[in-house]
Amino acid sequence: MAAILVLVSAILLPVVAEGSSPSLAGANSRLALRTTTTTSTTIPPPSVTTIAGAPNTPTAARATASTTGTSTLVSWVPATSGSTAVTFTVQVYSGGTLESQGSCTLCTSLSVPGLTPGTTYEFLVYASDAAGNSGWIWTNFVVAQSGCAGGVRYCITANASSATGPVQHIASGLLNSLNTTMPSTLAPLHILNWRVGVAAASADPADWYWGDYDAAVAAGAKVTVVISNAWYEETNDGCGAPSPACGAATPWSELSNYQGFVTWYVQQFESTGRRPAYWDIQNEPDAEHVPGDYFDTQNAETATVPNLLSQFAAAYAAVKAADPTAQMVAPSLSYYLATPYETSLDMETFLNYSVANNLDWNVIGWHENGTTHNWAVMPSEEIQSDVTQTEAEIAARPSLGHPVVALTEFGYQPSINLPGEVAGEVDTIEQSGLSYAIRSCAYSAADPSVSSGCEDSPLTLDGLLLSNGETTGAYWVYDAYAGMTGKVIATNASDYTFSSLGSMSSSGAVTLLIGRHQSCTEASNANCDESASATPAAANVPVTVSLPWSGLAGVTVQEIPDTIGAVSGPTSVSSSTVEVSGGKVSVTIPSCSDGAAYIVTVKPSAG
């Protein structure tokens, strides 16, 4: 994979994004993860005086620079006496200046990417909990490297002789936002999974709107139906979209009615001959305590963890009463929360309750909709860490059976349509161990005629299309991804701001889907809020591919630009025929732009 991974889970506490929207599937309820970052300041390290009751100082802090990229692994040993530290913070210093910092929870190491090759760094580590900070400890000095020839910062390598498994198109999932008029645009993307809501418009399912569901099935996708969308429409008394004054009835206040509705809904749905792959019980239950997210202000106060859990148990029994063979996904948390935190439902509590109540879910899912460009919470680290932890939690509870793990939504609203960012998420998800992942949808300031990008007309395939039906850059990333076949091959990007997903087909053709994703500025995307100064300069990026065959190779480079508005397709950057030398071919992506994606192909050629 292109970006580095934290070797020990780094779990960061979430901050609810301002203006978060209703907890209906696809309604763009977003939570963003934040850590503190400073740039080129002379802030002194924290006080060495340990506050009474605070953690003791960690020991054995060590920094180890990567030889294949610009990252450095910082590790330490937590103190064995005193209070148990909740958080460990790593500060990055160069020449006595604090460059940045990041934190992780209950961890013993953190990978710091994006360092400048040839520059000397040292790192300060300290622990903290509610009582305060420990003293600090310094690591050894290290000189950052890149692993690139000539010491340049950016380069990408791929080894087509090293396969990591078949191409599975795990990230080929969409949420709502389709209709029966899109087949020609949709077909090339080969969407495998779709998550939709179908409201029970009347007692007769013949009156229900089946457009989304039927179009998804016609596209060949496995379809997940979100029951909470139907419950909302059934019980909100026609007040409209969720707001502090408008919301659904609380299932736990009328469990018998709720259970009866769910059983009836599933029976009526399936009586039409339509049978979803999965029933999703409740979208983002952990966010329901926020007034206006799914309930009104008064009802939101009752959205406690015990009440939410009782809802899951009731819904599970109701679905099974309607169809004993039905498969279900839960809990579809709005963000990954491993252990109890304040009033939010967490994964550990949910799984323990499921074991105690014999709830055998087929899919354990959650959303990864929050991220930043801060090095401590890059998607490659966050998603992989959460998948690994969830798999371990399931394995520790054998009575759960063997549910698969999925992202029922992914994608951060401001950057969800940046081609480079999309390529990075696809790369991470394809190699994550997930069973499937559903791309989220969001309002786009670049296309204001579409109010949500999810369900409201005109429909846009989660922002892959503009409101007039024209394709965006993100669409062409998915098109390139759909065209990748055969086996996933090993790749490496020297810097965390690049990603590269590689494949080799049965004919020996190699495809690399490369993304650059450092900044998110309004100049390139109307949803972004970083200043123009955050955009790095374009860079020449050498790409080296090791091949299991010899002779001549046809090498092409195409760009998918980060452009507001329509993109008719990838543009040609270069095309050449070269001799495979020493089992390798090399090509340079000239003036590689931040936010853009690139397709590099290497095929056997007759000359």
C-alpha positions in Angstrom: 0.0 0.0 0.0 1.1 3.5 -0.6 0.7 5.1 2.8 2.1 3.9 6.0 0.2 2.2 8.7 0.2 2.7 12.5 1.5 -0.5 13.9 -0.5 -0.2 17.1 -4.0 1.0 16.9 -4.3 4.8 17.1 -7.8 5.6 18.3 -8.7 9.3 18.4 -11.7 10.7 20.1 -14.2 12.3 17.7 -15.5 15.8 17.5 -19.0 16.3 16.1 -18.9 18.4 13.0 -20.9 21.6 13.1 -24.1 21.5 11.1 -24.3 17.7 11.0 -27.4 16.5 9.2 -30.0 13.9 10.0 -29.2 10.3 10.8 -30.9 8.9 7.8 -28.8 6.7 5.6 -27.1 9.0 3.1 -28.2 12.2 4.8 -24.6 13.3 5.4 -24.2 13.1 9.1 -20.5 13.7 9.5 -18.0 13.5 12.3 -14.5 14.8 11.9 -11.5 13.6 13.8 -9.0 16.2 15.0 -5.6 16.3 16.5 -3.4 19.3 17.3 -0.9 20.3 14.7 1.5 23.2 14.9 3.9 24.4 12.2 7.4 25.8 12.7 7.0 27.3 16.1 9.4 27.5 19.1 6.8 26.2 21.6 8.8 24.6 24.5 8.0 21.1 25.5 5.4 20.4 28.3 6.4 21.0 31.9 8.6 18.3 33.4 6.7 18.6 36.7 4.4 15.7 37.0 1.0 16.6 38.4 -0.1 14.4 41.3 -2.3 11.6 39.9 -1.1 12.0 36.4 0.7 9.2 34.5 4.3 8.6 35.1 6.8 9.3 32.3 7.1 6.7 29.5 10.5 5.1 29.0 12.7 3.7 26.2 11.5 6.1 23.6 13.1 5.3 20.2 12.8 6.6 16.7 13.5 4.4 13.6 13.5 6.0 10.2 12.0 4.1 7.3 14.3 3.1 4.5 11.5 3.1 1.9 9.6 6.3 2.7 9.6 9.6 4.5 8.1 8.1 7.7 9.7 7.4 11.1 8.3 5.0 13.7 8.4 6.3 17.2 8.0 3.8 20.0 8.0 3.8 23.8 7.3 1.8 26.9 4.4 3.1 29.1 5.2 3.5 32.7 4.3 0.4 34.8 3.5 2.5 37.9 1.2 5.3 38.6 -2.1 5.9 36.8 -2.8 4.2 33.4 -2.2 6.7 30.6 -5.1 7.3 28.3 -3.2 9.3 25.6 0.3 9.4 24.3 1.5 12.5 22.4 4.4 12.6 20.0 5.9 15.9 19.1 8.2 16.3 16.1 11.3 18.6 16.4 13.8 19.7 13.9 16.6 22.1 14.8 14.9 22.7 18.1 11.6 23.8 16.4 8.3 22.1 17.0 7.0 21.0 13.6 3.9 19.0 14.4 2.4 16.6 16.9 -0.1 13.8 17.0 -1.6 11.5 19.6 -2.9 8.0 20.0 -4.8 6.1 22.8 -3.6 3.0 24.6 -0.7 2.6 22.2 3.0 2.0 22.3 4.1 3.4 18.9 3.1 6.0 16.3 4.3 6.3 12.8 5.2 9.9 11.8 5.0 10.3 8.0 5.9 13.2 5.6 9.3 14.1 7.0 11.8 15.9 4.8 14.5 13.6 3.4 18.0 14.5 4.6 16.7 16.5 7.6 17.5 15.5 11.2 14.7 15.0 13.7 14.1 14.1 17.3 10.8 13.3 18.9 9.4 14.1 22.3 6.9 11.7 23.9 4.7 12.2 27.0 1.6 10.6 28.5 -1.6 12.2 29.7 -5.0 11.5 31.3 -7.7 13.5 32.9 -5.4 14.5 35.7 -2.7 16.0 33.5 0.6 15.3 31.6 3.5 13.1 32.6 7.1 14.3 32.2 8.6 14.0 28.7 11.2 11.8 27.2 13.3 12.4 24.1 14.1 9.8 21.4 17.4 9.5 19.6 18.1 11.7 16.5 17.2 10.3 13.1 17.8 11.5 9.5 14.7 11.1 7.4 14.9 9.2 4.2 12.7 8.6 1.2 14.0 5.4 -0.4 14.0 7.2 -3.8 16.9 7.2 -6.2 18.9 10.5 -5.9 17.3 11.3 -2.5 14.2 12.9 -4.1 11.2 13.0 -1.8 8.5 11.5 -4.0 8.6 8.2 -5.9 6.5 5.2 -6.4 7.5 1.6 -6.9 5.5 -1.5 -7.9 6.5 -5.2 -8.0 4.3 -7.2 -10.3 6.0 -10.4 -9.2 4.6 -9.9 -5.7 0.9 -10.5 -5.6 -1.1 -9.9 -2.4 -4.4 -11.5 -3.6 -7.1 -11.1 -6.3 -8.6 -7.7 -7.2 -12.0 -7.7 -5.4 -13.3 -4.2 -6.0 -14.2 -3.9 -2.3 -14.7 -0.2 -2.5 -17.2 -0.5 -5.4 -20.3 0.4 -3.3 -22.7 3.3 -3.5 -25.4 4.9 -1.4 -28.8 5.9 -2.8 -28.6 8.5 -5.5 -29.6 6.5 -8.6 -32.5 5.9 -10.8 -33.5 3.8 -13.9 -32.2 6.5 -16.3 -28.5 5.9 -15.6 -27.7 2.4 -16.9 -25.2 3.5 -19.6 -23.3 5.8 -17.2 -23.5 3.2 -14.4 -22.5 0.0 -16.2 -18.8 0.7 -16.7 -18.3 1.2 -12.9 -19.4 -2.4 -12.1 -20.9 -1.5 -8.7 -21.1 -4.5 -6.4 -23.0 -3.2 -3.4 -25.7 -0.6 -2.9 -27.3 0.8 0.2 -30.7 2.3 -0.1 -33.8 3.4 1.8 -37.3 2.4 0.7 -40.2 4.2 2.4 -43.5 2.3 3.0 -45.6 4.9 1.2 -48.8 3.0 1.9 -50.1 -0.3 3.1 -49.8 -1.6 -0.5 -46.2 -2.1 -1.6 -47.3 -1.5 -5.1 -47.4 2.2 -4.2 -43.8 2.2 -2.8 -41.0 3.9 -4.8 -38.8 1.1 -6.0 -36.6 3.2 -8.4 -33.4 3.1 -6.4 -33.7 -0.6 -5.4 -34.6 -1.9 -8.8 -31.9 0.2 -10.5 -29.3 -1.2 -8.1 -30.4 -4.8 -8.7 -30.4 -4.2 -12.5 -26.8 -3.0 -12.1 -25.9 -6.3 -10.6 -25.3 -5.0 -7.1 -26.1 -6.7 -3.8 -28.5 -4.3 -2.1 -28.8 -3.4 1.6 -32.0 -1.8 2.7 -32.0 0.6 5.7 -35.0 -0.1 7.9 -34.6 3.1 10.0 -35.4 5.2 6.9 -38.8 3.5 6.6 -39.5 3.9 10.4 -38.7 7.6 10.1 -41.2 8.1 7.3 -43.8 6.0 9.1 -43.6 7.9 12.4 -42.6 11.5 11.9 -46.2 12.7 11.4 -45.3 14.3 8.1 -43.2 17.0 9.7 -40.5 16.6 7.1 -36.7 16.3 7.5 -35.2 15.8 11.0 -34.8 18.9 13.0 -34.9 19.8 16.7 -38.7 20.1 16.2 -39.2 17.1 14.0 -38.2 13.5 14.2 -39.1 9.8 14.4 -40.9 8.1 17.2 -38.5 6.4 19.6 -38.6 2.6 19.1 -37.9 1.9 22.8 -41.0 3.8 23.9 -43.2 1.5 21.9 -41.2 -1.7 21.3 -44.3 -3.8 20.5 -45.4 -1.3 17.7 -41.8 -1.0 16.5 -41.4 -4.7 16.3 -44.7 -5.2 14.6 -43.8 -2.5 12.0 -40.4 -4.1 11.2 -42.0 -7.5 10.7 -44.7 -6.1 8.5 -42.3 -4.0 6.5 -40.0 -7.0 5.7 -42.9 -9.2 4.9 -44.5 -6.6 2.6 -41.1 -5.9 1.0 -40.4 -9.5 0.2 -43.9 -10.2 -0.9 -43.1 -8.3 -4.1 -40.4 -10.8 -5.0 -37.6 -8.4 -3.9 -35.2 -9.8 -1.3 -32.3 -7.6 -0.2 -28.9 -9.0 0.5 -28.9 -7.4 3.9 -31.3 -5.5 6.2 -29.6 -2.6 8.0 -31.3 -1.9 11.3 -30.5 1.7 12.2 -28.3 4.2 10.5 -25.8 6.0 12.8 -27.5 5.0 16.1 -24.7 6.6 18.2 -25.6 10.1 16.8 -29.3 9.9 17.8 -28.8 11.7 21.1 -28.1 14.8 19.0 -31.3 16.8 18.6 -32.4 17.0 15.0 -30.2 14.1 13.9 -33.0 11.5 13.8 -35.2 12.5 16.8 -36.5 15.9 17.9 -35.0 17.5 21.0 -37.2 15.8 23.6 -36.9 12.3 22.1 -33.1 12.7 21.5 -32.6 12.9 25.3 -33.9 9.3 25.6 -31.5 7.9 23.0 -29.3 6.2 25.7 -27.1 3.2 25.0 -29.4 0.8 26.8 -32.4 2.0 24.8 -30.5 1.7 21.5 -29.5 -1.8 22.4 -33.1 -2.8 23.1 -34.0 -1.5 19.7 -31.4 -3.7 18.0 -32.7 -6.8 19.9 -36.3 -6.0 19.0 -35.5 -5.4 15.3 -33.4 -8.5 15.1 -36.3 -10.6 16.4 -38.8 -8.8 14.1 -36.8 -9.4 10.9 -36.3 -13.0 11.8 -40.0 -13.4 12.4 -40.7 -12.1 8.9 -37.9 -14.1 7.2 -35.8 -16.6 9.3 -33.2 -16.7 6.6 -32.8 -12.9 6.3 -29.3 -11.5 6.7 -28.6 -8.3 8.8 -26.0 -5.7 9.2 -25.3 -3.6 12.4 -24.6 -1.3 14.1 -23.7 1.2 11.3 -22.1 3.6 13.8 -21.4 7.1 12.5 -17.7 6.7 13.3 -15.6 3.9 14.8 -15.6 4.0 18.6 -13.9 1.0 20.1 -14.9 1.3 23.7 -17.4 3.3 25.8 -17.2 7.1 25.6 -19.7 9.4 27.2 -23.2 8.9 25.7 -22.2 7.2 22.4 -22.8 3.6 21.5 -19.4 1.8 21.0 -18.4 -1.4 19.3 -17.3 -3.3 22.4 -20.6 -2.6 24.2 -22.6 -3.5 21.0 -20.7 -6.8 20.5 -21.0 -7.8 24.2 -24.7 -7.2 24.1 -25.1 -9.2 20.9 -23.3 -12.1 22.5 -25.5 -11.9 25.6 -28.7 -11.8 23.6 -27.8 -14.3 20.8 -27.9 -11.7 18.1 -26.0 -13.3 15.2 -25.3 -10.5 12.8 -24.1 -11.3 9.3 -22.2 -8.1 8.9 -20.6 -5.8 11.5 -20.4 -2.4 9.9 -19.7 1.2 10.7 -18.9 4.5 8.9 -15.5 6.1 8.2 -16.7 9.5 7.2 -14.3 11.6 9.3 -10.7 12.3 8.5 -8.3 15.2 8.1 -5.0 15.7 6.4 -3.3 15.5 9.8 -0.7 12.8 9.8 -2.1 11.1 12.9 -5.4 10.3 11.2 -4.7 9.5 7.6 -7.4 7.2 6.1 -4.9 4.4 5.5 -4.1 4.3 9.2 -7.5 4.9 10.6 -9.4 2.4 8.4 -6.9 -0.4 8.6 -6.5 0.0 12.4 -10.3 -0.1 12.9 -10.7 -3.2 10.6 -7.9 -5.0 12.5 -9.4 -4.2 15.9 -12.9 -5.3 14.9 -11.7 -8.6 13.5 -9.9 -9.2 16.8 -13.0 -8.3 18.8 -15.1 -10.7 16.7 -12.5 -13.5 17.1 -12.6 -13.0 20.9 -16.3 -13.7 20.9 -16.8 -17.1 19.1 -20.5 -17.2 19.7 -21.0 -14.3 17.3 -20.2 -16.8 14.5 -18.4 -15.4 11.5 -19.8 -12.1 10.5 -17.9 -10.2 7.8 -16.7 -6.7 8.4 -17.8 -3.8 6.2 -17.9 0.0 5.9 -21.5 1.0 5.5 -20.3 4.4 4.5 -16.9 6.0 3.8 -15.7 9.4 2.5 -15.1 12.8 4.1 -17.4 15.5 2.8 -15.0 18.2 1.8 -12.7 15.9 -0.1 -15.1 13.2 -1.2 -14.9 14.1 -4.9 -11.1 15.0 -5.1 -9.7 12.4 -7.6 -6.5 12.0 -5.6 -8.3 11.5 -2.4 -10.7 9.0 -3.9 -7.8 7.0 -5.4 -6.2 6.9 -1.9 -9.4 5.6 -0.2 -9.9 3.0 -2.9 -6.3 1.9 -2.4 -6.7 1.6 1.4 -10.1 -0.2 1.2 -9.1 -2.7 -1.5 -6.3 -4.0 0.8 -8.0 -3.6 4.2 -9.6 -7.0 4.7 -13.1 -5.6 4.5 -15.8 -7.5 2.8 -17.3 -4.5 1.1 -17.5 -0.7 1.5 -20.2 1.9 0.5 -19.1 5.3 -0.8 -21.0 8.0 1.0 -22.7 11.0 -0.5 -22.7 14.7 0.4 -23.8 18.1 -0.6 -21.4 19.7 -3.0 -20.9 23.4 -3.1 -19.5 22.9 -6.6 -23.0 21.7 -7.7 -25.4 23.6 -5.6 -28.5 22.5 -7.5 -28.2 19.2 -5.8 -29.2 19.7 -2.1 -27.7 16.5 -0.7 -26.0 14.4 -3.3 -27.8 11.4 -1.9 -31.5 11.2 -2.4 -32.7 14.6 -3.9 -33.2 15.2 -7.6 -31.3 15.5 -9.8 -29.5 12.3 -8.8 -25.7 12.1 -9.1 -24.4 8.7 -8.1 -23.0 10.0 -4.9 -21.4 13.0 -6.6 -19.7 11.0 -9.4 -21.9 12.9 -11.8 -23.0 16.5 -12.0 -26.6 17.5 -11.8 -26.7 17.7 -15.6 -25.4 14.1 -15.9 -21.9 14.9 -16.9 -19.0 13.0 -15.3 -16.6 14.3 -12.7 -13.0 13.4 -12.0 -14.1 11.1 -9.2 -16.2 9.1 -11.7 -13.2 8.4 -13.8 -11.3 7.1 -10.7 -14.0 4.6 -10.2 -14.0 3.7 -13.9 -10.2 3.0 -13.7 -10.7 1.0 -10.6 -13.5 -1.1 -12.2 -11.1 -1.8 -15.1 -8.4 -3.3 -12.8 -8.4 -7.1 -13.0 -6.3 -10.1 -12.0 -4.1 -9.8 -8.9 -3.3 -6.9 -6.6 0.4 -6.3 -6.6 2.8 -4.8 -4.0 3.3 -1.1 -4.3 5.0 1.6 -2.2 4.8 5.4 -2.2 7.6 7.2 -0.5 5.4 9.8 1.1 2.0 9.5 2.8 0.5 12.2 0.6 0.6 9.7 -2.3 -1.1 6.3 -2.8 -0.8 3.6 -5.4 -3.1 0.6 -6.0 -1.5 -1.8 -8.5 -2.9 -4.8 -10.4 -1.6 -7.3 -13.0 -4.0 -9.0 -15.4 -3.8 -12.5 -16.7 -2.1 -11.1 -19.8 0.7 -9.5 -17.7 -0.6 -6.0 -18.1 0.1 -3.8 -15.1 -2.2 -0.9 -14.0 -1.3 1.6 -11.3 -4.0 3.9 -9.9 -2.1 6.7 -8.2 -3.4 9.5 -6.1 -1.9 12.6 -4.6 -3.9 13.9 -1.6 -2.1 16.5 0.6 -4.4 19.5 0.6 -8.1 20.4 0.3 -8.4 24.0 -0.9 -11.4 26.0 -2.1 -9.5 26.8 -5.3 -9.7 23.1 -6.3 -12.9 22.2 -4.6 -15.6 24.4 -3.4 -16.2 22.2 -0.3 -12.7 22.6 1.0 -11.6 25.2 3.5 -7.8 25.1 3.5 -6.0 28.2 2.2 -4.3 28.1 -1.2 -0.9 28.1 0.5 -1.6 24.5 1.7 -1.3 23.2 -1.9 2.2 21.8 -2.5 4.0 22.5 -5.7 3.7 20.2 -8.6 6.4 17.6 -8.6 8.0 15.2 -11.0 7.4 11.7 -9.6 9.4 8.7 -10.9 7.5 5.4 -11.1 9.4 2.1 -11.3 7.7 -1.2 -12.0 9.3 -4.6 -11.6 8.0 -7.1 -14.1 7.9 -10.9 -14.3 8.3 -10.7 -18.1 10.9 -9.2 -20.5 11.0 -7.7 -23.9 9.3 -4.5 -25.0 6.7 -2.7 -22.8 4.1 -0.1 -23.9 3.9 2.5 -21.1 1.2 5.1 -20.8 0.4 7.8 -18.3 -3.0 9.4 -18.0 -4.2 12.2 -15.6 -7.6 12.6 -14.0 -7.4 16.3 -13.0 -8.7 17.8 -9.9 -11.2 20.2 -11.6 -14.4 21.8 -10.5 -17.0 20.8 -13.0 -17.2 18.2 -15.7 -14.3 15.9 -16.7 -14.9 14.0 -19.9 -12.3 11.4 -19.2 -8.6 10.9 -18.4 -6.2 13.0 -20.4 -3.0 11.5 -22.0 0.3 12.6 -20.4 2.7 10.3 -22.2 2.9 7.1 -24.3 6.0 5.2 -25.2 7.5 1.8 -25.9 10.6 0.9 -23.9 12.8 -2.1 -23.3 12.4 -3.9 -20.0 15.8 -3.5 -18.4 16.9 -5.5 -15.4 13.4 -6.7 -15.0 12.1 -3.1 -14.6 10.6 -0.2 -16.5 10.6 3.4 -15.3 8.5 6.4 -16.2 8.1 9.8 -14.7 4.8 11.6 -14.0 5.7 15.2 -14.9 4.3 18.0 -12.8 2.2 15.7 -10.7 -0.5 17.9 -9.1 -2.0 17.7 -5.7 -5.6 16.4 -5.8 -5.2 14.7 -9.1 -5.2 11.0 -9.9 -3.0 9.2 -12.5 -3.3 5.9 -14.4 -0.1 4.2 -15.3 -0.2 1.1 -17.5 2.6 -1.2 -18.5 1.8 -3.8 -21.1 3.8 -6.3 -23.1 4.4 -4.9 -26.6 5.4 -6.3 -30.0 7.1 -3.1 -30.8 
